[in-house]
């Protein structure tokens, strides 16, 4: 962990913004902005696949003008010929799934024409997560003017894929399974609820990506006090970094009473 509360990985704060947008109307915009900052993703689509074979396009956000039409076409019939389908269903379980690297030869001629040639898509990455009987399939695209993902961008997407998948799944479940706010999460769910009120206030602000200096100013306390509260909170939680604090929130998010 770096001094003054700076995250070890700056992307952690970026993902936090998407997590905190779960259940809100602006979630799609926050999600695509997060993905653009992190790996210059051009477009994101989310599909819900059921064990029974049905498919639904849940989210279509980004820079592909025909995205809505592509989503409808995929949900209507093309999901059955997706070369990732076997990997999605073979990977059924609680763990996030990272799909194989994109290669045009993986797809049939008609599929390639509609979804890549005609739309201008030149590259994609994808992740998925099963929740009950539903697989949330999250696709990240880049178009001709952007070029393909770099190796570093692919690595960053792989790193945040579990958090993004869990956030997407929770967002689309939240309409039928209301979730507590971040404040309620700290107040009612262990181990976060085991912290003192001041330790909770510091940790909540850490999750929002604030520096220790900004936290001190917002709470009206000295920097030394902020660092002390952070240290005590981390000790109580058995962690040593902001990323581990974020992981605790994601674990609670994936539970039956997640985060909104």
N, C-alpha and C positions, 0 to 999 in steps of 0.2 A: 504494500500500500504506500502511496506517495504521501508526502507531508501535506498538511492543510486540507485533507479530505478530498484531494483530486482523485477521481476514479483511475484505477490501474488501466482500464480500457475505456476510452472515451465513448465507445459505442454503447456501453451499459446504460448511460443516461438517455441515449437516443431510444433504446428499446423501452425504457421506463415510460417515456411519453406515450407510446402505443398502449402499454399495459394500463396506464391511468385513464386512457380514453375508452376503455371497454364499457360497452353499454350506452355510450353517448352517440348522438346522431353524426358527429364529425369523425367517428372512428375510421371510416375509409380514408378520409383526407389525412388524418394523423398517421395512419399506417403507411400510405404511399410516400408521405414526406419523410418518414423514418427510414424507409427502404432507399429512398433517393440519397439521403445524407450518408447512409451507410455504404451503399454499393452502386449508386447511380442506376437503380432499377427504374426502367421506363414505365412498366405497367404491371399490375398485380391482379390476378383472378383467383377467387376461392370457390371451390366446388364441394358440395356435400354428397358423398357417395354412401349408399346404404348396402347392407349385406344382401338385401333382396334384389339389388341391381339398379335401383333408381338413382338419378343424378340431378342435382339442382345447382344453378349458378347463384352463389350468394353475394359475391362482390366482384365488381369490375371497375377498376380505378387506374387512371394513368393516361398515356399518350397514344393509345391505339384507337383511332376514330371508330373502327368497326368492332370494338371490344364487346359491345352488347350482343351483336349478331354472332360473334364467335362463341360467346358464352352459351347462347341459346342452342347453337348447333352442336356444341360439345355435350351439353346436357341432354339434347334430344336423341342423338344416336352415336356420336363419335367417341363418347367415353368408352364404348364397348370395344373400340379398336385402338385405344391408347396403349402403347407398349409398356407404360408404367403400371398398367392395371394389375398385373400379376404381383409386382413388387408391393403395391399398396395392400392387396388382400393377404399376401403371404406375411406381410409385416404387421398384421392386425394385432393390437395389444396396446399397452399403456405408453410404450416408449415412442418418441418421435422417430419418423422415418425420413431419411434424406435420400432422394431419388438419384439414379445414375446421371452422369453428365450428359448433356444434350448432344445428340448426333442426328442429322437429318435422315440418315439411312435407317434409323430405328422406326420410321414412320412410313406408312403406305403412300403411294403416289397421290391419291385424292386428298388424304389428310395433309400431306406436305403442301399441296397447292393452296388449300383453303386456309390453313392455320399458319403457314409460314410465308410462302411466296406472295400470295395476294395481300396479306396483312402487313408485310414488311418485317415480320419477326425474324431475327437472325440468331437469337440465343435465348435460352431459358434455364432456370434452376427451379427446383421444386422440393417441397417438404410436405409432410402429412402427419396427422395424428388422429388416432382413433379415440372416440369418447362414446362409450356404450356401443350402440349399433351404427354409429355414424362415423365416417372417415372425412375429416376436414382436409382437403387437398389444396395446398397453397402454391401458386405458380408465380414466378418472377420472370419478366421478359425484358429484352432489349430489342430495339428496332434498328433498321438500317442506318439511320443518321447517328446512332450511338455506337454501333459496332458491338462486338462480342464482349462478354464479361472478361475482365482480366483475371489472372490467377489469384491476385490479392482480393479482388471483389468476391470471387467464388468462396475463398476462405472465410471472408467476413460473413457472407450469407450462411455458410455452414455453421459458423460459431453462434449466430443469433437465431438459427432456425427453430430450436426447441422453444425459445421464448416467444417467437412470432407465432408459431403453430398453436401454442397454449393460449396466447392472447386472442387469436382469431376464433378458436373453438369456444372460449369462454364468452366472447362478445356475442356470438350467434346463439349461445345457450341462454344468455342473460334475459332475453325477452320472455322466456318461459320459466326461468329459474332466477328470480331476482337475487342480487348479490349485495353485500354490505359495502359501504364506502371504505376508503382507505383508513379513515379515522375509526370506523367501527371495527375494521379488521384488527387494528392495534389494540382496541379496547376489549375485544372478545375472543380472539384466537391466539392460543399458545403456539409458539413461544413468545410472540410479540407482546401479548398481553401481560407477560411476566415482567416487562420492563417498567421502570418508574415513569410517571407522567413526563418528566423532563427528558428522560432517555428516549421515550417514544417521540416526543416533539423533534428531537435532534435527528433520529433515524428517519422519520417521515420526510424531513427536509433533505436528507442525504439521498433518499429515493427520488426526490424531485430534481436531483442533479445540482443542488446548491453547494457552493464551497463552504468550508468552515467559517471563513470570514463573513460570508453572506448569512449563514445561519446565526452567527453571533449577533450581527446587526439586527436581524429579524426578531430574535428573541430578547434583545436588549441585555445580553450577557457578554462577558469577556471571552476572547479566543481561547484562553487556557481552560475556562470552564467548559466550553463547547468540546474541546478535545478530550477533556476528562469524561464528560457524559458519553461521548462516542466510545471511548475505551471501555468504560464500564458496561455499556450496552453490548458491545461486541463480546466481552467476556461472558456476560449472562447468556448470550446466544450461542457461544462456542464457535465464533467466527473471527476472522481477522481482516476482512476486506469488504468494500462496498458491493463487489460482485456477489459475495456470499450472502450478504443481506438481501440483495435482489433475488437470489436463488430461493431464499426462504419464502419470499412473497409469491414467487412462481409456484412453489410447492403448495402453498395455501390456495392459490388461484386454481390449480388443477383439481382441488378437492370439491366436495359436494356443495360447499358454500363459498364460492370464490370471490373475486374482487370485482367491483364495479367502478 
